[in-house]
């Protein structure tokens, strides 16, 4: 039997739905026939999963998680009493089904992984039938850091179920009243960030940067329940900190609720980075100035990126997952290549892209990110709320004096003429093959 390419993580975004065995078959992700005889429909079975590999499993520390263990090459759940979680109401955010690759050569695999996976899914659905839902996105990822059966047996095998508690307020919350002390705290907090980042470390970038981010936020106090997702690598320090400055000086009308900074996995070598799991994504609430200041500092300490491509889509996906009540997702970005652009189909909310340093050219990936998510483009002077409405004859669009044409073959925009000097060619990162290992 052909090996399932990469067995490992099952990912989906959904609320808890009705169960499998008493459920309308039209709502099921996995039919009873498929689970009973996966070998007969191997291709159909595999097509229900995305695929990826990682070295060794570690649960995401930013979400509540329940681990259900099967054990090496086994299907029974060893600790079923761990599920469901103690919260009365919750939303399942992600499920990971964890395997190991041993032996390394698939020709020596003794376990029928189609059968094993089907049996594990059946055990999971017996425990909680509501997890079998057609809206679930499943991804198999193979755990590879093992060179013997003894090593493989010591690694985790089973399901990691991530969930977010649903909190319902029975009493309307009183609006927070900001006072003069709050203003002082925000201002002093940002002074620490500005002094640490700009004056002491990156004075050159501070002098060369314009005020794009500040001006865009100044034009849009109407953005509410906003998550700022900011590239916080060294070239962006002078831009990203403007978001904290504007928020600290306009806290009474600011709709920013959360900040997310990402640094492409810090200073780790690009050789060890896999799309979707690069990490280096950090979170803080906007109403806690001490934590916000600490966030800016901590990410600098963690690393300034180092690699040319960056993990914008991973940061967006984790932000949307972490802050599910967000109304606006705002990405602050420069012209670096988006290493994980191939994951764009998973972005479930419109993305407002603030383009920094756009006077010398624009990386088309960011235009296509806004276009394909139904978002918008914002520069130091302009707001393009709907790219489709701004497309001229032949599918052309003009942004910051640069002209782009829509390419049906690429499902996005490309430079109408030769790209300006200094704008990288990022087309290699657009291919879906970049997200398969």
Secondary structure as UniProt FT lines:
FT   TURN            21..22
FT   HELIX           25..27
FT   HELIX           32..36
FT   HELIX           38..41
FT   HELIX           42..46
FT   TURN            47..48
FT   STRAND          49..54
FT   TURN            61..62
FT   STRAND          64..69
FT   TURN            72..73
FT   TURN            78..79
FT   HELIX           80..82
FT   STRAND          90..100
FT   HELIX           106..108
FT   HELIX           113..127
FT   HELIX           129..131
FT   TURN            134..135
FT   STRAND          138..143
FT   HELIX           149..154
FT   STRAND          158..165
FT   HELIX           180..194
FT   HELIX           195..199
FT   TURN            200..201
FT   HELIX           203..208
FT   HELIX           212..219
FT   TURN            221..222
FT   STRAND          226..231
FT   HELIX           234..236
FT   HELIX           237..249
FT   TURN            251..253
FT   STRAND          256..262
FT   TURN            264..267
FT   HELIX           270..272
FT   TURN            275..276
FT   STRAND          281..285
FT   TURN            286..287
FT   HELIX           289..302
FT   HELIX           312..322
FT   TURN            324..325
FT   STRAND          328..333
FT   TURN            339..340
FT   HELIX           341..346
FT   STRAND          351..355
FT   HELIX           358..360
FT   HELIX           364..373
FT   STRAND          376..378
FT   STRAND          383..384
FT   HELIX           387..390
FT   HELIX           393..395
FT   STRAND          396..399
FT   TURN            400..401
FT   STRAND          402..407
FT   TURN            408..411
FT   STRAND          412..415
FT   TURN            421..422
FT   HELIX           427..429
FT   HELIX           432..435
//
